[in-house]
Amino acid sequence: MAPVSLIGIAILVVLLIIGVPVPFCFATSMVFMLLAGNYDPSMALYFGYYKLNSLILLAMPLFIMAGGIMGEGGIGERLVGFIEVFIGRVKGGLGAVGVVACAVFGAISGSASAALCAIGSIMFPQMNERGYPIGHSAALISCASVLALLIPPSIDQIIYGWLAEQSIAACFLATVGPGIFTTITLCLVNWWLLRQTPLVTPPKMSLKERTVEVGRRGKGAFFALMMPVIILGGIYGGIFTPTEAAAVSVIYAIPVALFAYRGLNVKRLGHVLVDTATTSGVVMVMFFFALILSQLFVRENLPHQIAALILGISENKYIILLMVNIFLIFVGMIMDDVSGITLTTPLLMPLMRELGVNPLQFAAIIGTNLGMGCMTPPTAPLLYLGARVANTDMKSMLKPTMIMIIFGMLPGVLATTYWPELSLWLPRITGFMR
């Protein structure tokens, strides 16, 4: 591996570990690579601008905006209430309600942090009243918020599809299977951890009572439940593109939040717009530097050197995929999912092609790995956010979090890696797989 590439990677990793803001980490490594490799800076600037000049990327801030609007607008409360009718009246059922609610909210916002804030703020007081340990509750909802990165529409898959030149609609479908699988495993782990914990469980309903309650709460959650139907139905029905779907989601979310649920006013809408602009601006700056850095690594032939290095260790496909997973887990430990996808997609794609791994399966592999990385220290942005939303300390969260990662999230990563049909069956039967 070329010394310039090695030093560039070392600079990036060290800066990330010591806590330098991610855009500056990529920028510093990029500047070193430009100077040490005697590259023309104007070429790098042109490449960065050319790659960012894409309508596909417009979907990202629009989905962030829609998620913020619906999170502030009271959608989470309606979703939780509706789902609780079905699974909330058994021991540990309220925890399962939170997991499923995060998955459904992911079908609206595509943002893990939005799902965690919206669902967590509703679930934590209720779980506390029913005797759930606060560390368990915070760990469970934080881990479940990762489902928003797997259940479409997913901001991560928009970025991956754009970088890998794949159909974004197909990438959306590729993570549905892993998302459902992880939803089930997290619910099972939640039940197992609480099997000996005394909890307050509401009395069971008769069939008639349940039917009446489903109708009542379903009516209240109607506008919330229609949003993923409109977005995903429009995309897969060929009515609009993912970018147009993101715009439709904003147009739909504003009147629903302002007038149907009345959880949002004009002032708070302004705050959501400012937060969206700030988040999108930071991400775009990071994209600019990360894309240039990735291109410099490509020019240094780093992707093929990585492929040769890994293939030199073993020619067994399954061993190589295990090594790729370990590498992605390490990347997820030191940087957020968006940064990780931007950096690793161009680096690992040549190796995936050589192994014969379908790009859509790799979309799911990279999505599950980097999603899990959002919960893995030292970076662990969702872990810290969950502690803040639950108003608890990290110490109480660490043990249940590690159990949920090992037994609730890691099986999804391994199943996605070694069982291709988990991610490919839906794109295949819908005709979106090339």
C-alpha positions as a Markdown table, in Angstrom:
| # | Residue | x | y | z |
|---|---|---|---|---|
| 1 | Met | 0.0 | 0.0 | 0.0 |
| 2 | Ala | 1.4 | 3.4 | -1.0 |
| 3 | Pro | 2.9 | 5.5 | 1.9 |
| 4 | Val | 0.8 | 8.5 | 0.9 |
| 5 | Ser | -2.4 | 6.5 | 1.2 |
| 6 | Leu | -1.3 | 4.9 | 4.6 |
| 7 | Ile | -0.5 | 8.3 | 6.0 |
| 8 | Gly | -3.7 | 9.8 | 4.7 |
| 9 | Ile | -5.7 | 7.0 | 6.4 |
| 10 | Ala | -3.7 | 7.4 | 9.6 |
| 11 | Ile | -4.4 | 11.1 | 9.7 |
| 12 | Leu | -8.1 | 10.5 | 9.2 |
| 13 | Val | -8.4 | 7.8 | 11.9 |
| 14 | Val | -6.4 | 9.7 | 14.5 |
| 15 | Leu | -8.4 | 12.9 | 14.0 |
| 16 | Leu | -11.7 | 11.0 | 14.2 |
| 17 | Ile | -10.6 | 9.2 | 17.4 |
| 18 | Ile | -9.5 | 12.4 | 19.2 |
| 19 | Gly | -12.9 | 14.0 | 18.4 |
| 20 | Val | -12.2 | 16.5 | 15.6 |
| 21 | Pro | -15.4 | 17.4 | 13.7 |
| 22 | Val | -15.8 | 14.9 | 10.8 |
| 23 | Pro | -15.7 | 17.4 | 7.9 |
| 24 | Phe | -12.4 | 18.8 | 9.2 |
| 25 | Cys | -11.0 | 15.2 | 9.5 |
| 26 | Phe | -11.7 | 14.5 | 5.8 |
| 27 | Ala | -10.5 | 18.0 | 4.8 |
| 28 | Thr | -7.1 | 17.6 | 6.6 |
| 29 | Ser | -6.5 | 14.2 | 5.1 |
| 30 | Met | -7.5 | 15.5 | 1.7 |
| 31 | Val | -5.1 | 18.4 | 1.9 |
| 32 | Phe | -2.3 | 16.1 | 2.9 |
| 33 | Met | -3.1 | 13.7 | 0.0 |
| 34 | Leu | -3.2 | 16.6 | -2.5 |
| 35 | Leu | 0.2 | 18.0 | -1.4 |
| 36 | Ala | 2.0 | 14.7 | -0.8 |
| 37 | Gly | 0.7 | 13.3 | -4.1 |
| 38 | Asn | 1.4 | 16.4 | -6.2 |
| 39 | Tyr | -2.2 | 16.5 | -7.4 |
| 40 | Asp | -3.7 | 19.5 | -9.0 |
| 41 | Pro | -6.1 | 21.2 | -6.5 |
| 42 | Ser | -8.3 | 22.5 | -9.3 |
| 43 | Met | -9.0 | 19.0 | -10.4 |
| 44 | Ala | -10.1 | 18.0 | -6.9 |
| 45 | Leu | -12.4 | 21.0 | -6.6 |
| 46 | Tyr | -13.9 | 20.3 | -10.0 |
| 47 | Phe | -14.5 | 16.7 | -9.1 |
| 48 | Gly | -16.1 | 17.6 | -5.8 |
| 49 | Tyr | -18.4 | 20.1 | -7.4 |
| 50 | Tyr | -19.3 | 17.7 | -10.2 |
| 51 | Lys | -20.3 | 14.9 | -7.9 |
| 52 | Leu | -22.3 | 17.1 | -5.6 |
| 53 | Asn | -24.2 | 18.6 | -8.6 |
| 54 | Ser | -26.8 | 15.8 | -8.4 |
| 55 | Leu | -30.6 | 16.0 | -8.0 |
| 56 | Ile | -30.5 | 12.7 | -6.1 |
| 57 | Leu | -28.8 | 14.4 | -3.1 |
| 58 | Leu | -31.7 | 16.8 | -2.9 |
| 59 | Ala | -33.8 | 14.0 | -1.4 |
| 60 | Met | -31.6 | 13.9 | 1.7 |
| 61 | Pro | -32.4 | 17.4 | 3.2 |
| 62 | Leu | -36.1 | 16.9 | 2.1 |
| 63 | Phe | -36.4 | 13.7 | 4.0 |
| 64 | Ile | -34.6 | 15.2 | 7.0 |
| 65 | Met | -37.1 | 18.1 | 6.9 |
| 66 | Ala | -40.1 | 15.8 | 6.6 |
| 67 | Gly | -38.8 | 13.7 | 9.5 |
| 68 | Gly | -38.3 | 16.8 | 11.7 |
| 69 | Ile | -41.8 | 18.1 | 10.9 |
| 70 | Met | -43.5 | 14.8 | 11.6 |
| 71 | Gly | -41.4 | 14.3 | 14.8 |
| 72 | Glu | -42.5 | 17.7 | 16.1 |
| 73 | Gly | -46.0 | 17.3 | 14.8 |
| 74 | Gly | -47.3 | 14.5 | 17.1 |
| 75 | Ile | -47.0 | 11.6 | 14.7 |
| 76 | Gly | -45.0 | 9.4 | 17.1 |
| 77 | Glu | -47.7 | 9.5 | 19.7 |
| 78 | Arg | -50.4 | 8.3 | 17.2 |
| 79 | Leu | -48.1 | 5.5 | 15.9 |
| 80 | Val | -47.3 | 4.2 | 19.4 |
| 81 | Gly | -50.9 | 4.3 | 20.5 |
| 82 | Phe | -52.0 | 2.3 | 17.4 |
| 83 | Ile | -49.3 | -0.3 | 17.6 |
| 84 | Glu | -49.8 | -0.8 | 21.4 |
| 85 | Val | -53.3 | -2.2 | 20.7 |
| 86 | Phe | -51.8 | -5.2 | 19.0 |
| 87 | Ile | -48.7 | -6.1 | 21.1 |
| 88 | Gly | -48.7 | -3.8 | 24.2 |
| 89 | Arg | -50.7 | -6.0 | 26.6 |
| 90 | Val | -48.2 | -8.8 | 27.2 |
| 91 | Lys | -45.1 | -8.8 | 29.4 |
| 92 | Gly | -42.4 | -6.8 | 27.7 |
| 93 | Gly | -45.0 | -5.8 | 25.0 |
| 94 | Leu | -44.4 | -2.1 | 25.5 |
| 95 | Gly | -40.8 | -2.5 | 24.6 |
| 96 | Ala | -41.8 | -4.3 | 21.4 |
| 97 | Val | -44.2 | -1.5 | 20.7 |
| 98 | Gly | -41.2 | 0.9 | 20.8 |
| 99 | Val | -39.2 | -1.3 | 18.5 |
| 100 | Val | -42.0 | -1.6 | 15.9 |
| 101 | Ala | -42.8 | 2.1 | 16.3 |
| 102 | Cys | -39.2 | 3.0 | 15.4 |
| 103 | Ala | -39.4 | 0.8 | 12.3 |
| 104 | Val | -42.7 | 2.4 | 11.2 |
| 105 | Phe | -41.3 | 5.9 | 11.9 |
| 106 | Gly | -38.3 | 5.0 | 9.7 |
| 107 | Ala | -40.8 | 4.5 | 6.9 |
| 108 | Ile | -41.7 | 8.1 | 7.3 |
| 109 | Ser | -38.5 | 10.0 | 8.1 |
| 110 | Gly | -35.5 | 7.8 | 7.0 |
| 111 | Ser | -33.6 | 9.3 | 10.0 |
| 112 | Ala | -32.5 | 7.3 | 13.1 |
| 113 | Ser | -32.0 | 10.4 | 15.2 |
| 114 | Ala | -35.5 | 11.7 | 14.3 |
| 115 | Ala | -37.0 | 8.3 | 15.2 |
| 116 | Leu | -35.1 | 8.2 | 18.5 |
| 117 | Cys | -36.2 | 11.6 | 19.6 |
| 118 | Ala | -39.9 | 11.2 | 18.4 |
| 119 | Ile | -40.5 | 7.7 | 19.7 |
| 120 | Gly | -38.1 | 7.9 | 22.7 |
| 121 | Ser | -39.7 | 11.0 | 24.2 |
| 122 | Ile | -43.1 | 9.2 | 24.2 |
| 123 | Met | -41.9 | 5.7 | 25.2 |
| 124 | Phe | -39.5 | 6.5 | 28.1 |
| 125 | Pro | -42.1 | 7.9 | 30.5 |
| 126 | Gln | -44.6 | 5.1 | 29.8 |
| 127 | Met | -41.9 | 2.4 | 30.1 |
| 128 | Asn | -40.8 | 4.0 | 33.4 |
| 129 | Glu | -44.3 | 3.9 | 34.8 |
| 130 | Arg | -44.6 | 0.2 | 34.0 |
| 131 | Gly | -41.4 | -0.8 | 35.8 |
| 132 | Tyr | -38.9 | -1.0 | 32.9 |
| 133 | Pro | -35.3 | -0.3 | 34.0 |
| 134 | Ile | -34.4 | 3.1 | 32.5 |
| 135 | Gly | -31.1 | 1.8 | 31.2 |
| 136 | His | -32.9 | -1.1 | 29.4 |
| 137 | Ser | -35.5 | 1.3 | 27.9 |
| 138 | Ala | -32.8 | 3.8 | 26.7 |
| 139 | Ala | -30.7 | 1.0 | 25.2 |
| 140 | Leu | -33.7 | -0.7 | 23.5 |
| 141 | Ile | -35.1 | 2.4 | 21.8 |
| 142 | Ser | -31.7 | 3.6 | 20.8 |
| 143 | Cys | -30.9 | 0.3 | 19.2 |
| 144 | Ala | -34.4 | 0.2 | 17.5 |
| 145 | Ser | -33.9 | 3.7 | 16.1 |
| 146 | Val | -31.3 | 2.1 | 13.7 |
| 147 | Leu | -34.2 | 0.4 | 12.0 |
| 148 | Ala | -35.0 | 3.9 | 10.5 |
| 149 | Leu | -31.8 | 3.4 | 8.4 |
| 150 | Leu | -33.0 | 0.1 | 7.1 |
| 151 | Ile | -36.7 | 0.5 | 6.5 |
| 152 | Pro | -37.2 | 2.6 | 3.4 |
| 153 | Pro | -37.0 | 5.4 | 2.6 |
| 154 | Ser | -33.4 | 5.5 | 4.0 |
| 155 | Ile | -31.1 | 8.4 | 3.7 |
| 156 | Asp | -28.1 | 6.0 | 3.9 |
| 157 | Gln | -29.4 | 4.0 | 0.9 |
| 158 | Ile | -29.9 | 7.2 | -1.1 |
| 159 | Ile | -26.2 | 8.0 | -0.6 |
| 160 | Tyr | -25.1 | 4.4 | -1.3 |
| 161 | Gly | -27.2 | 4.2 | -4.5 |
| 162 | Trp | -25.8 | 7.6 | -5.7 |
| 163 | Leu | -22.2 | 6.5 | -5.0 |
| 164 | Ala | -22.5 | 2.9 | -6.3 |
| 165 | Glu | -24.7 | 4.0 | -9.3 |
| 166 | Gln | -27.5 | 1.7 | -8.4 |
| 167 | Ser | -31.2 | 2.1 | -8.5 |
| 168 | Ile | -32.2 | 3.9 | -5.2 |
| 169 | Ala | -35.6 | 2.2 | -5.3 |
| 170 | Ala | -33.8 | -1.2 | -5.5 |
| 171 | Cys | -31.5 | -0.2 | -2.6 |
| 172 | Phe | -34.5 | 0.7 | -0.5 |
| 173 | Leu | -36.0 | -2.8 | -1.1 |
| 174 | Ala | -32.7 | -4.5 | -0.3 |
| 175 | Thr | -32.7 | -3.4 | 3.3 |
| 176 | Val | -36.4 | -4.3 | 4.1 |
| 177 | Gly | -35.5 | -8.0 | 4.8 |
| 178 | Pro | -32.6 | -7.2 | 7.2 |
| 179 | Gly | -34.8 | -4.5 | 8.8 |
| 180 | Ile | -37.7 | -6.9 | 9.5 |
| 181 | Phe | -35.2 | -9.6 | 10.7 |
| 182 | Thr | -33.6 | -7.1 | 13.2 |
| 183 | Thr | -37.0 | -5.9 | 14.4 |
| 184 | Ile | -37.8 | -9.5 | 15.3 |
| 185 | Thr | -34.5 | -10.2 | 17.0 |
| 186 | Leu | -34.6 | -7.0 | 19.1 |
| 187 | Cys | -38.2 | -7.8 | 20.3 |
| 188 | Leu | -37.0 | -11.3 | 21.3 |
| 189 | Val | -33.9 | -10.0 | 23.2 |
| 190 | Asn | -36.2 | -7.4 | 24.9 |
| 191 | Trp | -38.5 | -10.2 | 26.1 |
| 192 | Trp | -35.6 | -12.4 | 27.2 |
| 193 | Leu | -34.0 | -9.6 | 29.3 |
| 194 | Leu | -37.3 | -8.8 | 31.0 |
| 195 | Arg | -38.4 | -12.3 | 31.7 |
| 196 | Gln | -37.7 | -12.1 | 35.4 |
| 197 | Thr | -38.3 | -8.3 | 35.8 |
| 198 | Pro | -41.6 | -7.4 | 37.6 |
| 199 | Leu | -43.6 | -5.2 | 35.2 |
| 200 | Val | -47.0 | -3.6 | 35.2 |
| 201 | Thr | -49.0 | -5.1 | 32.4 |
| 202 | Pro | -52.4 | -3.7 | 31.4 |
| 203 | Pro | -55.3 | -6.1 | 31.5 |
| 204 | Lys | -56.1 | -8.0 | 28.3 |
| 205 | Met | -58.9 | -6.9 | 26.0 |
| 206 | Ser | -61.7 | -8.9 | 24.7 |
| 207 | Leu | -62.0 | -9.3 | 20.9 |
| 208 | Lys | -64.8 | -6.8 | 20.8 |
| 209 | Glu | -62.9 | -4.2 | 22.9 |
| 210 | Arg | -59.8 | -4.7 | 20.8 |
| 211 | Thr | -61.7 | -4.2 | 17.6 |
| 212 | Val | -63.3 | -1.0 | 18.8 |
| 213 | Glu | -59.9 | 0.3 | 20.1 |
| 214 | Val | -58.2 | -0.6 | 16.8 |
| 215 | Gly | -60.8 | 1.4 | 14.9 |
| 216 | Arg | -60.5 | 4.4 | 17.3 |
| 217 | Arg | -56.7 | 4.6 | 17.3 |
| 218 | Gly | -56.5 | 3.7 | 13.7 |
| 219 | Lys | -58.6 | 6.7 | 12.8 |
| 220 | Gly | -56.3 | 8.9 | 14.9 |
| 221 | Ala | -53.2 | 7.4 | 13.2 |
| 222 | Phe | -54.6 | 7.5 | 9.7 |
| 223 | Phe | -52.6 | 10.4 | 8.3 |
| 224 | Ala | -49.4 | 9.1 | 9.9 |
| 225 | Leu | -49.9 | 5.6 | 8.4 |
| 226 | Met | -50.8 | 7.1 | 5.0 |
| 227 | Met | -47.4 | 8.8 | 4.6 |
| 228 | Pro | -45.3 | 5.7 | 3.9 |
| 229 | Val | -48.0 | 4.4 | 1.7 |
| 230 | Ile | -47.9 | 7.6 | -0.4 |
| 231 | Ile | -44.1 | 7.8 | -0.5 |
| 232 | Leu | -43.3 | 4.2 | -1.2 |
| 233 | Gly | -46.4 | 3.6 | -3.3 |
| 234 | Gly | -45.5 | 6.6 | -5.4 |
| 235 | Ile | -41.9 | 5.4 | -5.9 |
| 236 | Tyr | -42.6 | 1.8 | -6.7 |
| 237 | Gly | -45.7 | 2.6 | -8.7 |
| 238 | Gly | -43.6 | 4.7 | -11.0 |
| 239 | Ile | -45.4 | 7.9 | -10.2 |
| 240 | Phe | -42.4 | 9.8 | -8.9 |
| 241 | Thr | -38.7 | 9.4 | -8.3 |
| 242 | Pro | -37.2 | 9.2 | -4.8 |
| 243 | Thr | -36.2 | 12.9 | -4.9 |
| 244 | Glu | -39.8 | 13.8 | -5.9 |
| 245 | Ala | -41.1 | 11.5 | -3.2 |
| 246 | Ala | -39.0 | 13.4 | -0.6 |
| 247 | Ala | -40.6 | 16.7 | -1.8 |
| 248 | Val | -44.1 | 15.1 | -1.7 |
| 249 | Ser | -43.4 | 14.0 | 1.9 |
| 250 | Val | -42.6 | 17.5 | 3.0 |
| 251 | Ile | -45.7 | 18.9 | 1.2 |
| 252 | Tyr | -47.8 | 16.2 | 2.9 |
| 253 | Ala | -46.1 | 16.6 | 6.4 |
| 254 | Ile | -46.6 | 20.3 | 6.8 |
| 255 | Pro | -50.5 | 20.4 | 6.7 |
| 256 | Val | -50.8 | 17.1 | 8.7 |
| 257 | Ala | -48.5 | 18.4 | 11.5 |
| 258 | Leu | -50.1 | 21.9 | 11.5 |
| 259 | Phe | -53.8 | 21.2 | 11.0 |
| 260 | Ala | -54.5 | 17.5 | 11.4 |
| 261 | Tyr | -52.5 | 16.7 | 14.6 |
| 262 | Arg | -51.8 | 20.4 | 15.6 |
| 263 | Gly | -48.5 | 19.4 | 17.2 |
| 264 | Leu | -46.6 | 22.0 | 15.3 |
| 265 | Asn | -47.0 | 25.8 | 15.0 |
| 266 | Val | -45.4 | 28.3 | 12.6 |
| 267 | Lys | -42.6 | 29.2 | 15.0 |
| 268 | Arg | -41.6 | 25.5 | 15.6 |
| 269 | Leu | -41.8 | 24.9 | 11.9 |
| 270 | Gly | -39.2 | 27.7 | 11.5 |
| 271 | His | -36.9 | 25.9 | 14.0 |
| 272 | Val | -37.3 | 22.6 | 12.0 |
| 273 | Leu | -36.3 | 24.4 | 8.8 |
| 274 | Val | -33.3 | 26.0 | 10.4 |
| 275 | Asp | -32.2 | 22.7 | 11.9 |
| 276 | Thr | -32.6 | 21.0 | 8.5 |
| 277 | Ala | -30.5 | 23.6 | 6.8 |
| 278 | Thr | -27.8 | 23.4 | 9.4 |
| 279 | Thr | -27.7 | 19.6 | 9.3 |
| 280 | Ser | -27.8 | 19.5 | 5.5 |
| 281 | Gly | -25.1 | 22.1 | 5.2 |
| 282 | Val | -22.7 | 20.2 | 7.5 |
| 283 | Val | -23.3 | 16.9 | 5.6 |
| 284 | Met | -22.8 | 18.6 | 2.2 |
| 285 | Val | -19.5 | 20.0 | 3.4 |
| 286 | Met | -18.5 | 16.6 | 4.7 |
| 287 | Phe | -19.6 | 15.1 | 1.3 |
| 288 | Phe | -17.4 | 17.5 | -0.6 |
| 289 | Phe | -14.2 | 16.7 | 1.3 |
| 290 | Ala | -15.0 | 12.9 | 1.6 |
| 291 | Leu | -15.7 | 12.5 | -2.1 |
| 292 | Ile | -12.4 | 14.2 | -3.1 |
| 293 | Leu | -10.5 | 12.1 | -0.6 |
| 294 | Ser | -12.1 | 8.9 | -1.9 |
| 295 | Gln | -11.2 | 9.9 | -5.5 |
| 296 | Leu | -7.6 | 10.5 | -4.3 |
| 297 | Phe | -7.5 | 7.0 | -2.7 |
| 298 | Val | -8.8 | 5.6 | -6.0 |
| 299 | Arg | -6.1 | 7.4 | -8.0 |
| 300 | Glu | -3.5 | 5.9 | -5.5 |
| 301 | Asn | -5.1 | 2.5 | -6.5 |
| 302 | Leu | -6.1 | 1.9 | -2.9 |
| 303 | Pro | -9.3 | -0.1 | -3.6 |
| 304 | His | -7.4 | -2.6 | -5.7 |
| 305 | Gln | -4.6 | -2.8 | -3.1 |
| 306 | Ile | -7.2 | -3.5 | -0.4 |
| 307 | Ala | -8.7 | -6.2 | -2.6 |
| 308 | Ala | -5.3 | -7.7 | -3.3 |
| 309 | Leu | -4.4 | -7.6 | 0.4 |
| 310 | Ile | -7.6 | -9.3 | 1.6 |
| 311 | Leu | -7.5 | -11.9 | -1.2 |
| 312 | Gly | -3.9 | -12.6 | -0.3 |
| 313 | Ile | -4.9 | -13.6 | 3.2 |
| 314 | Ser | -7.6 | -16.0 | 2.1 |
| 315 | Glu | -9.5 | -16.9 | -1.1 |
| 316 | Asn | -12.5 | -18.2 | 0.8 |
| 317 | Lys | -15.4 | -16.0 | 0.1 |
| 318 | Tyr | -16.9 | -16.4 | 3.5 |
| 319 | Ile | -13.7 | -15.6 | 5.3 |
| 320 | Ile | -13.3 | -12.5 | 3.1 |
| 321 | Leu | -16.8 | -11.3 | 3.9 |
| 322 | Leu | -16.1 | -11.8 | 7.6 |
| 323 | Met | -13.0 | -9.6 | 7.2 |
| 324 | Val | -15.1 | -7.0 | 5.4 |
| 325 | Asn | -17.6 | -7.0 | 8.2 |
| 326 | Ile | -14.9 | -6.5 | 10.8 |
| 327 | Phe | -13.5 | -3.6 | 8.8 |
| 328 | Leu | -17.0 | -2.0 | 8.5 |
| 329 | Ile | -17.6 | -2.5 | 12.2 |
| 330 | Phe | -14.3 | -0.7 | 12.9 |
| 331 | Val | -15.3 | 2.1 | 10.5 |
| 332 | Gly | -18.7 | 2.4 | 12.3 |
| 333 | Met | -17.0 | 2.7 | 15.6 |
| 334 | Ile | -15.1 | 5.8 | 14.7 |
| 335 | Met | -17.4 | 7.7 | 12.3 |
| 336 | Asp | -21.1 | 8.2 | 11.6 |
| 337 | Asp | -23.0 | 6.1 | 9.1 |
| 338 | Val | -23.2 | 8.8 | 6.4 |
| 339 | Ser | -19.4 | 9.4 | 6.6 |
| 340 | Gly | -18.7 | 5.7 | 6.6 |
| 341 | Ile | -20.8 | 5.0 | 3.5 |
| 342 | Thr | -19.3 | 7.9 | 1.7 |
| 343 | Leu | -15.8 | 6.6 | 2.4 |
| 344 | Thr | -16.1 | 2.8 | 2.2 |
| 345 | Thr | -18.4 | 2.4 | -0.8 |
| 346 | Pro | -15.9 | 3.3 | -3.4 |
| 347 | Leu | -13.1 | 1.5 | -1.5 |
| 348 | Leu | -14.8 | -1.8 | -1.2 |
| 349 | Met | -16.9 | -2.0 | -4.3 |
| 350 | Pro | -14.1 | -3.4 | -6.5 |
| 351 | Leu | -13.6 | -6.2 | -4.0 |
| 352 | Met | -17.3 | -7.0 | -3.9 |
| 353 | Arg | -17.4 | -7.2 | -7.7 |
| 354 | Glu | -14.4 | -9.6 | -7.6 |
| 355 | Leu | -16.2 | -11.8 | -5.0 |
| 356 | Gly | -19.4 | -11.8 | -7.1 |
| 357 | Val | -21.4 | -10.1 | -4.4 |
| 358 | Asn | -24.5 | -8.3 | -5.8 |
| 359 | Pro | -24.3 | -4.5 | -5.3 |
| 360 | Leu | -27.8 | -4.7 | -3.7 |
| 361 | Gln | -26.7 | -7.2 | -1.2 |
| 362 | Phe | -23.7 | -5.0 | -0.4 |
| 363 | Ala | -26.1 | -2.1 | 0.1 |
| 364 | Ala | -27.7 | -4.2 | 2.9 |
| 365 | Ile | -24.3 | -5.4 | 4.3 |
| 366 | Ile | -23.0 | -1.9 | 4.6 |
| 367 | Gly | -26.3 | -0.5 | 5.9 |
| 368 | Thr | -26.6 | -3.1 | 8.7 |
| 369 | Asn | -22.9 | -2.8 | 9.7 |
| 370 | Leu | -22.8 | 1.0 | 9.8 |
| 371 | Gly | -26.2 | 1.2 | 11.4 |
| 372 | Met | -24.9 | -1.0 | 14.2 |
| 373 | Gly | -21.8 | 1.2 | 14.4 |
| 374 | Cys | -24.0 | 4.1 | 15.4 |
| 375 | Met | -24.5 | 2.2 | 18.7 |
| 376 | Thr | -20.9 | 1.1 | 19.2 |
| 377 | Pro | -18.4 | 3.2 | 21.2 |
| 378 | Pro | -16.4 | 5.3 | 21.0 |
| 379 | Thr | -18.4 | 7.4 | 18.5 |
| 380 | Ala | -21.9 | 5.9 | 19.1 |
| 381 | Pro | -24.0 | 9.0 | 18.3 |
| 382 | Leu | -27.3 | 7.2 | 18.9 |
| 383 | Leu | -26.1 | 5.9 | 22.2 |
| 384 | Tyr | -25.3 | 9.3 | 23.5 |
| 385 | Leu | -28.5 | 10.8 | 22.0 |
| 386 | Gly | -30.6 | 8.0 | 23.7 |
| 387 | Ala | -29.0 | 8.8 | 27.1 |
| 388 | Arg | -29.9 | 12.4 | 26.7 |
| 389 | Val | -33.5 | 11.8 | 25.6 |
| 390 | Ala | -34.0 | 9.3 | 28.4 |
| 391 | Asn | -32.3 | 11.6 | 30.9 |
| 392 | Thr | -30.1 | 8.8 | 32.2 |
| 393 | Asp | -26.3 | 8.0 | 32.4 |
| 394 | Met | -24.3 | 5.9 | 30.0 |
| 395 | Lys | -23.3 | 3.5 | 32.7 |
| 396 | Ser | -26.9 | 2.1 | 33.1 |
| 397 | Met | -27.1 | 1.7 | 29.3 |
| 398 | Leu | -23.9 | -0.1 | 28.5 |
| 399 | Lys | -24.7 | -3.7 | 29.6 |
| 400 | Pro | -28.2 | -3.9 | 28.0 |
| 401 | Thr | -26.8 | -2.1 | 24.9 |
| 402 | Met | -24.0 | -4.6 | 24.4 |
| 403 | Ile | -26.4 | -7.6 | 24.9 |
| 404 | Met | -28.8 | -6.0 | 22.3 |
| 405 | Ile | -25.9 | -5.4 | 19.8 |
| 406 | Ile | -24.5 | -8.9 | 20.2 |
| 407 | Phe | -27.8 | -10.8 | 20.2 |
| 408 | Gly | -30.2 | -8.4 | 18.5 |
| 409 | Met | -28.2 | -6.6 | 15.8 |
| 410 | Leu | -25.2 | -8.7 | 15.0 |
| 411 | Pro | -27.3 | -11.7 | 13.9 |
| 412 | Gly | -28.9 | -9.4 | 11.3 |
| 413 | Val | -25.4 | -8.4 | 10.0 |
| 414 | Leu | -24.4 | -12.0 | 9.7 |
| 415 | Ala | -27.7 | -13.1 | 8.1 |
| 416 | Thr | -27.5 | -10.3 | 5.6 |
| 417 | Thr | -23.9 | -11.3 | 4.8 |
| 418 | Tyr | -24.2 | -15.0 | 4.4 |
| 419 | Trp | -27.9 | -15.3 | 3.3 |
| 420 | Pro | -28.1 | -13.3 | 0.1 |
| 421 | Glu | -31.8 | -13.9 | -0.3 |
| 422 | Leu | -32.6 | -12.0 | 2.8 |
| 423 | Ser | -31.7 | -8.8 | 1.0 |
| 424 | Leu | -32.3 | -9.8 | -2.7 |
| 425 | Trp | -35.7 | -11.5 | -2.6 |
| 426 | Leu | -37.7 | -8.3 | -2.5 |
| 427 | Pro | -35.8 | -6.5 | -5.3 |
| 428 | Arg | -36.0 | -9.7 | -7.4 |
| 429 | Ile | -39.8 | -10.4 | -7.1 |
| 430 | Thr | -40.6 | -6.7 | -7.7 |
| 431 | Gly | -38.5 | -6.5 | -10.8 |
| 432 | Phe | -36.1 | -3.9 | -9.5 |
| 433 | Met | -33.0 | -6.2 | -9.5 |
| 434 | Arg | -30.8 | -5.9 | -12.6 |
